[in-house]
């Protein structure tokens, strides 16, 4: 199993990166990918309102949970997805997720958020 301990988020020239805390590392990768998607929205779309966004994610479970606005199989994944959608709802943002293959060799050059 491949476990990502740190990640890179980027939108055009803006980038953000970070590492998971020891508490967060106890969660499965699908939860961490959903949380990363949510953190990416909070970072890069914090000033957006009344719009539609295409969010490219490199985890198919995260894509499914975002597009279906949650799920019933895993409560912890549904919970973080509900938080994501509530955040978007307050800003009248409609999010569509699509799968994007991860560029594994990409390294962050700076922290933007």
C-alpha positions in Angstrom: 0.0 0.0 0.0 1.3 3.4 -0.9 0.9 6.0 1.8 1.4 9.7 1.2 2.8 11.5 4.2 3.0 14.9 2.7 1.3 16.6 -0.2 1.5 19.3 -2.8 -1.5 21.3 -3.9 -1.3 23.7 -6.8 -3.4 26.0 -8.8 -1.7 27.7 -11.7 1.4 29.3 -10.2 0.1 29.0 -6.6 1.3 26.1 -4.4 0.8 24.9 -0.9 2.2 21.9 0.8 2.1 20.2 4.2 2.5 17.1 6.2 -0.1 15.1 8.2 0.0 15.2 12.0 0.6 11.9 13.9 -3.1 11.9 14.7 -4.1 12.4 11.1 -1.8 9.6 10.0 -4.0 7.1 11.8 -6.7 7.7 9.2 -6.8 5.7 5.9 -5.6 7.2 2.7 -9.1 7.9 1.3 -9.9 10.1 4.3 -6.6 11.9 3.9 -7.2 12.5 0.2 -10.7 13.9 0.9 -9.3 16.1 3.6 -6.5 17.3 1.3 -9.2 18.1 -1.3 -11.1 20.1 1.3 -8.0 21.9 2.5 -7.2 22.8 -1.2 -10.6 24.4 -1.6 -10.2 26.3 1.6 -6.8 27.5 0.5 -7.4 28.3 -3.2 -11.1 29.1 -3.3 -11.4 31.0 0.0 -12.4 34.2 -1.9 -14.7 32.6 -4.4 -18.5 32.9 -4.3 -21.4 32.1 -6.6 -19.4 29.8 -9.0 -18.8 26.3 -10.2 -15.3 24.7 -9.7 -13.7 21.7 -11.3 -11.6 20.1 -8.6 -9.0 17.6 -9.9 -8.2 14.9 -7.4 -5.8 11.9 -7.6 -8.0 9.5 -5.6 -11.0 7.9 -7.1 -12.8 7.4 -3.8 -12.4 11.1 -3.1 -13.8 11.9 -6.5 -16.8 9.7 -5.9 -17.6 11.0 -2.4 -17.3 14.7 -3.6 -19.5 14.1 -6.7 -22.1 12.1 -4.8 -22.0 14.6 -1.9 -21.1 11.8 0.5 -21.9 8.1 0.9 -23.3 5.6 3.3 -20.5 3.0 3.4 -17.9 4.9 5.5 -19.1 7.4 8.1 -15.7 9.1 8.4 -15.6 9.8 4.6 -19.2 11.0 4.6 -18.4 13.3 7.6 -15.4 15.1 5.9 -17.4 15.3 2.6 -20.3 16.9 4.4 -18.0 19.5 5.9 -16.6 20.2 2.4 -20.1 20.7 0.9 -21.3 22.8 3.9 -18.3 25.1 3.4 -19.1 25.3 -0.4 -22.8 25.9 0.3 -22.0 29.0 2.5 -20.3 30.5 -0.5 -22.7 29.2 -3.2 -19.9 27.1 -4.8 -20.8 24.0 -6.8 -17.9 21.6 -7.0 -17.3 18.9 -9.6 -14.5 16.5 -9.0 -12.6 14.6 -11.7 -9.7 12.2 -11.5 -6.3 13.4 -12.3 -3.2 11.2 -12.3 -0.7 12.2 -9.7 2.7 13.6 -10.8 4.8 11.7 -8.2 8.0 13.7 -8.9 6.5 17.1 -8.3 8.0 19.0 -5.4 6.7 22.2 -3.8 8.7 25.3 -4.4 6.9 27.6 -1.9 4.0 27.8 0.5 1.3 30.1 -0.8 -1.4 29.7 1.8 
